[in-house]
Amino acid sequence: MLRHRAGSAAATLIALATGVMILMSMGTLVESGLRFRATPQRYAAADLVVANRDITLTSESFDGDTTRTTLPLPEGGTVPATLAEQIRQLPGVAAAVADSSIAVVPLEAASVPTDGHGWSSAALTPYRLVAGSPPRADGEAVVDARLAAAGALRPGGEADLLVGGDTRRYRISGVAEQTAGTGPTGGSGQPAAVFFTDGHAAEVAPHPGRADAIGVVTATGADRAEVSAAVRRLARAAGVETYTGEDRGLVEPSDAAARGLLVTAGAAFGGYVGMLIVFVVAGTVGLSVRHRRRDLALLRAIAATPGQVRAMIMAEAVLVSGAAAVPGVLAGAVASRWVQGELVTRGFVPETFPMATGVLPAVAAVLATTLVAVLSALIAARRVTAIRPTEALAEVAVEPAGNGRVRLVAGLVALAGATSSSAFAVGAGGQAALAGAIGMLYLFVLAVGLLAPWINRFTARLLAPVLRRVWGASGYLASANLRANAQGMATVLTALVLAVGFGGSVWFLQDNLQRRTIAQSRDGMLAQRALVSPAGLPATAAEEIRRIPGVQAATGVRRTAVIVEIFDGAETVDARAIDPAGAAATTDLAVTEGSLADLTGTSMAVSSIRASTQGWEVGDEVQLWLGDGTPTRLRVAAVYRRGLGFGDIILDRQAVAGHTARNLDDEVLIRTAPGEDADTALAGLAARYPTSTLVRTDDLTGRLARDLAVSAWLNKLLIGVMVGYAALAAANTMVIAALARRRELAVLRLAGVTRQQVKNMIHAEQAGLLGVAVAIGGAVAALTLAAVVNALTGSPIPYVPPLGGVAVLGGATLLALTTTVIPVGRLLRTSPTEDIGPRE
């Protein structure tokens, strides 16, 4: 059977192999993330580490069930420094050291990532002195051997260090070398360290009275289980956690962020694409079996039992799936390596991150696609195997007029659901509208797939006069074929609508978001200059800038994040903390309600998108958690429209003081008075803050565009895979449908229809079918895109790149013509008697 139906078998194999490739590559990302175990480095010599790295929120869902959501703290949590003394008093504890990371930039070796710590914490790694002595005064420091080599630093010499945004000169008292926790290349995976005296480290630490973590070393001979239990009791009383074994690595700034990205991205991609793969494979296999109903009916007529036919169909599906597994797995391995390389190149994943081999994802992908193929084949053949042989032969001769009430009812229900989702997406706002729009897209495609036979018959009657007028007798044949083969062309219509709908909505959505974000940033920026520093700027920088003649206003900006409850869970939201004094002169957030003048340490401003998502209004008191997990209640003082360009939440800098990792500003926005030239004075001030740069705010917008392009790469990868697979589905179904018309075209030619008339008939059919698909798919895409863009940007009219629109419509047209005209042309090159004789 497969040998004599090679075309449909090849189309099915391609769909299955591509599905295996996509599922395997996405599964490899998830497996890599789940298998990752962070190796302790900074705290390699500690037996236990007390820290606060994530937060768990409990909420009640709509159905009354309790939901627990755990999120990593975006700024890293802190623990009370006094907890170290309590732990130190426990029996069996040899040492308990409170450790904080301090932002340090060694000016002699600014390219070397560096953190500052107190000298007592050196034993937690451990570090050993290889030269000099420990620091004994506030002006002394011990430097990491890597840093000493890069900056030519020696004991007795001096070094200028940017500590907490201020430049300080230290005497190098010693050089230390890390003796444990080295990475796979022999070097440490952690930043280089600079050690101060414990008192000085506490003085310059960003969180007074608190520490990033407490490393605990148990005494020799002590029962570690008992010590661990005692430490856990104290930690829980303080609201923090205790980490032991390999979990100690989760406390350190390491590859853990990459782990979360891989799991989240792989699972999300796999979920969306998985649904699409099921849809495509089921449609392709089902169409292939449907076009072989004559073969199956003939087997029934010569005494094959229904069970034998079903067993044969299952064997065919398993055989094709097995054949597809080989190229699919090989292509999946190549795709996995390519995705890994791109993630490393674009900075999403460190080069040293261990990636899984992909064996388990490969097995799971093959089993999943095989199962879908077998079930789809059995469902497609259920009618032929369920009735008597003579009835089966009669049914395949002429397509039944009815299509089943169940399918009609299901289609109408899906259409009603899609309509309701569209109304919700247009009326709602924020993330709720986005979820509604994506659901609407899937429901519309499902409704088209179920209602396709009725759509085909209706449009065939509607287009019949046009087709006859343009193509004459060939147009008459085309409209008759569209009516008579409405059921058979249902999968083709669905595949075309799927390709146009996805290509015209999700692909352009990313373009709209990037375009609108850049536009909001550009239109809302009133400042002409900005002082930016990757190492951070102290709050005094903005005050100094304001005193420069010609400067009208200066606003320090500190980027952070907060955690808010949403629906029955929680999520991390980007935020900015600013000095509200003069902020209205440097940025125009397009405030629609309230006023930024009311922004204080107990209030905040929110974007209209976030306010709509959360249901917040001006004057509401809302609960949220700062980046280090500190709970707070803030009043909504203002709502603004330019949330894409300036973040969803604006806080007063006082509200986050002591609650961010560096406690420093990322940039200072500067507005000068008209006609005033303050560039020389500003450049002189920038020179006093090493690593800082004075730039035009247009450059900030350019950097934002480049950053968005990088961060949007993952989304575009998903979108490209979805659109590409949808296009593949359309191509496969149309090739199968064309090749299955061998007998029909042979009968027409024997009845006197010329080859040219047959070609014109095919062109007329494709024009009608493509017109309907483009109209429906375009309407679905336009409605989806408009709903999402209106919810996220406030603009009801989405942006469609001219070339992008031409690519979608032209691509669909080219796809429909090539995948039908070429196979039909091949059929017309053979004699009709040959086609209708031996094969039938």
Sequence and secondary structure as in RCSB ss.txt:
>XXXX:A:sequence
MLRHRAGSAAATLIALATGVMILMSMGTLVESGLRFRATPQRYAAADLVVANRDITLTSESFDGDTTRTTLPLPE
GGTVPATLAEQIRQLPGVAAAVADSSIAVVPLEAASVPTDGHGWSSAALTPYRLVAGSPPRADGEAVVDARLAAA
GALRPGGEADLLVGGDTRRYRISGVAEQTAGTGPTGGSGQPAAVFFTDGHAAEVAPHPGRADAIGVVTATGADRA
EVSAAVRRLARAAGVETYTGEDRGLVEPSDAAARGLLVTAGAAFGGYVGMLIVFVVAGTVGLSVRHRRRDLALLR
AIAATPGQVRAMIMAEAVLVSGAAAVPGVLAGAVASRWVQGELVTRGFVPETFPMATGVLPAVAAVLATTLVAVL
SALIAARRVTAIRPTEALAEVAVEPAGNGRVRLVAGLVALAGATSSSAFAVGAGGQAALAGAIGMLYLFVLAVGL
LAPWINRFTARLLAPVLRRVWGASGYLASANLRANAQGMATVLTALVLAVGFGGSVWFLQDNLQRRTIAQSRDGM
LAQRALVSPAGLPATAAEEIRRIPGVQAATGVRRTAVIVEIFDGAETVDARAIDPAGAAATTDLAVTEGSLADLT
GTSMAVSSIRASTQGWEVGDEVQLWLGDGTPTRLRVAAVYRRGLGFGDIILDRQAVAGHTARNLDDEVLIRTAPG
EDADTALAGLAARYPTSTLVRTDDLTGRLARDLAVSAWLNKLLIGVMVGYAALAAANTMVIAALARRRELAVLRL
AGVTRQQVKNMIHAEQAGLLGVAVAIGGAVAALTLAAVVNALTGSPIPYVPPLGGVAVLGGATLLALTTTVIPVG
RLLRTSPTEDIGPRE
>XXXX:A:secstr
 TTTTHHHHHHHHHHHHHHHHHHHHHHHHHHHHHH      TTTT SEEEE  EEEEEEE TTS EEEEEEE TT
   EETHHHHHHHTSTTEEEEEEE  EEEEEGGGTTS EEEEEGGGGGGTTEEEEEE    STTEEEEEHHHHHH
HT  TT EEEEEETTEEEEEEEEEEEEE S B TTSSBSS EEEEE HHHHHHH SSTTEESEEEEEE TT  HH
HHHHHHHHHHHHTT EEEEGGGGGGGSSSTHHHHHHHHHHHHHHHHHHHHHHHHHHHHHHHHHHHTTHHHHHHHH
HTT  HHHHHHHHHHHHHHHHHHHHHHHHHHHHHHHHHHHHHHHHTTSS TT      HHHHHHHHHHHHHHHHH
HHHHHTHHHHHS HHHHHHHHHS  S   HHHHHHHHHHHHHHHHHHHHHHHS HHHHHHHHHHHHHHHHHHHHH
HHHHHHHHHHHHHHHHHHHHHTHHHHHHHHHHHHTTTTTHHHHHHHHHHHHHHHHHHHHHHHHHHHHHHHHHHHB
  SEEEEEEEEE THHHHHHHTSTTEEEEEEEEEEEEEEEETTEEEEEEEEEE  TTHHHHB   EEEE GGG  
TTEEEEEHHHHHHHT  TT EEEEE TTS EEEEEEEEEES HHHH SEEEEHHHHTT SSS SEEEEEEEE TT
   HHHHHHHHHTSTT EEEEHHHHHHHHHHHHHHHTHHHHHHHHHHHHHHHHHHHHHHHHHHHTTHHHHHHHHH
TT  HHHHHHHHHHHHHHHHHHHHHHHHHHHHHHHHHHHHHHHS SS    HHHHHHHHHHHHHHHHHHHHHHHH
HHHTS HHHHHTTT 
